[in-house]
Amino acid sequence: MKKNTRTAFIRHMLENERSIEPSPEFSYKALIKSRQDYDEMYHRSIEEPEAFWAQMAETHIDWFKPWDAVEEFDFESDNPYVRYFRGGELNVSYNCLDRHLDGPRRNKAALIWQGEPNEEVDVYTYQRLHREVCKAANMLKRLGVKRGDRVVLYLPMVPQLAISMLACARIGAIHCVVFSGLSAEALKDRIVDSGAKVVITSNYGYRSGKILHLKDICDKALDMSPGVEACVVVRRIEKRTDMKVDRDVWWDDQMAAESPHCEPENMESNDPLFILYTSGSTAKPKGILHGTGGYLLYATLTMKYVFDLKETDIYWCTADAGWITGHSYLVYGPLSNGATSLMFEGVPNYPKPDRYWDVVEKFGVNILYTAPTAVRSMMKDGEQWVNNHDISTLRLLGSVGEPITSKAWLWYYSAVGQGRCPIADTWWQTETGGVMITTIPGAVDMKPGSAALPFFGISPRVIGSDGDDTAPNEGGSLVISRPWPGMMLGVYNNPEAFKNVYFPMPGFYLTGDGAYRDEDGYFWITGRIDDVMNVSGHRIGTAEVESALVSVLQVAEAAVVGYPHPVKGEGIYAYVTVKEGTVINDDLRAELCNHVRANIGPIATPDVIHFASALPKTRSGKIMRRILRKIAAQDTENLCDISTLSEPSVVNDLIQETKRMS
Ligand code: WT7
């Protein structure tokens, strides 16, 4: 589309709020070709869930032993639980690798790796990946890792990350990937909580041309984690690395000695596959526990239908494997389907803002799955960066991580997709394992900004404070009223949290998101309604940042809220009061930021630190976050009722201080 035509198109769409039909060419070739096909399959999945999931599990997954029961759950009692395919036995790495080796997929690219330095590329065929995974599995066994043991993976986006995940799955060890941008403190917390025996890291990493000292960070964490027996180090950069005798070993050295054959363990369907920590409304992140059979089926099925997967597709999910998106849609979903998954170590805007388009052009990418924050940042840089590349191989675009505004949606659709590629918005969570609400491409009409309709087997509802469904277009709390196979099994080490956080109301899984459903039944997600922020698609608990801030000696109190940010979606706004006699200056501000960085990681660094003289509180001493959010958003026209405050003048002071700051 020419720029003028495009601008007119976006304006027209924004003014008319029309839905967009998928193109007949796309629908004709799609796996699900029409709204009617979608409706039929959806109804079957809801009306006869057991028959539906049993059929899907038989046709999509290879089992070593059949199951005794398809679906067992309780959402009502004080001990909610969910189990799929009890008694069934399988192995996830077998499904992702071995079963593809008999036919032509043996020589197909399973993983294409593009390093941050452009010249660093590697391709793993299914056969090669299988051998590497077997070797890594044998290495873990030699290091004493047994079925059920936890292994922490603190790695950048290198093939060894996917290999390690699959190696754990092969021997029945539980992996716990920690995003390589998190700090030593955060890494230590996860190592200790998961009780990991072995940690796999890399000596260094690249980020935007800078070198990350991952081994140094890992050493700090390991100094505080006495339970770890061995640390395997991937040699990412040929550079001096301190190795601790009797604990640290080089990945390459270990692997060289291992055999490329390793029998997969027979795992029961509900044996844990991995733990992934995520922020909630408490200061301590929760270890979300996912199982084997249900999770794999759900990742496999959503991968296939949400991305309309074809045998020849080159599929690129830009998410880091340190998050759930990377688990389900970079590693498990694509490989279980026998697809080609591109793994990219770099960032969208380094060395220049066209890096994504460079990669799409270089490999002929067909499906691109990325986040609204990346779309907004590229929209800001301008479409010339897109236009300089031939990205005509793209046929489908995906979005994940946060609500995509209709403006960003339309830019993605027209500037990147050239009006040709459907967009599948995908709403889901770490806890849900896979996509829950989406725009099945080719089958359903798209509404820019709406996540659209439930995936098969998913029954989302929007309820008000009375527990009843809200009227069309009326906002409420998004809940799910039946289980689905991708659902988390529990919270590691913390069974109470499973009940208290996700099932405070009997009968529903509580998502923590707000939403409304329009007159056509389309879901519109409005964002978190708990104390969780969404910063560039990363989930960060306000309590986590507050707890880091108050651990600084001079800080008396801290209250953290999200505020609208043009690129990040939400920025982090921290109100801080200091102890008597503290000098407020830029040094203190920098110290606070450094402290948060060291405690959590750079992604949690506050964008604004507002040194306040006092915080608004109710008479019972509760901080009024609603008001703090409004002040941070500079939306103070209508602050509602502040009469319940103990000292209403505090609010005025804060407003004046914000004005002075901006
Ligand atoms: C939260 C979950 C799911 C993988 C990435 C994030 C928000 C996610 C969307 C979307 C609107 C979205 C929600 C959700 N979210 N995708 N398409 N539209 N909001 O996983 O870190 O567990 O975060 O991300 O608020 O609760 P996560």
Boltz pocket constraint, residues with backbone or C-beta under 6 A from the ligand:
constraints:
  - pocket:
      binder: B
      contacts: [[A, 278], [A, 324], [A, 325], [A, 399], [A, 400], [A, 401], [A, 402], [A, 403], [A, 404], [A, 425], [A, 426], [A, 427], [A, 428], [A, 429], [A, 430], [A, 431], [A, 437], [A, 451], [A, 511], [A, 512], [A, 513], [A, 525], [A, 527], [A, 528], [A, 534], [A, 537], [A, 538], [A, 539]]
      max_distance: 6.0
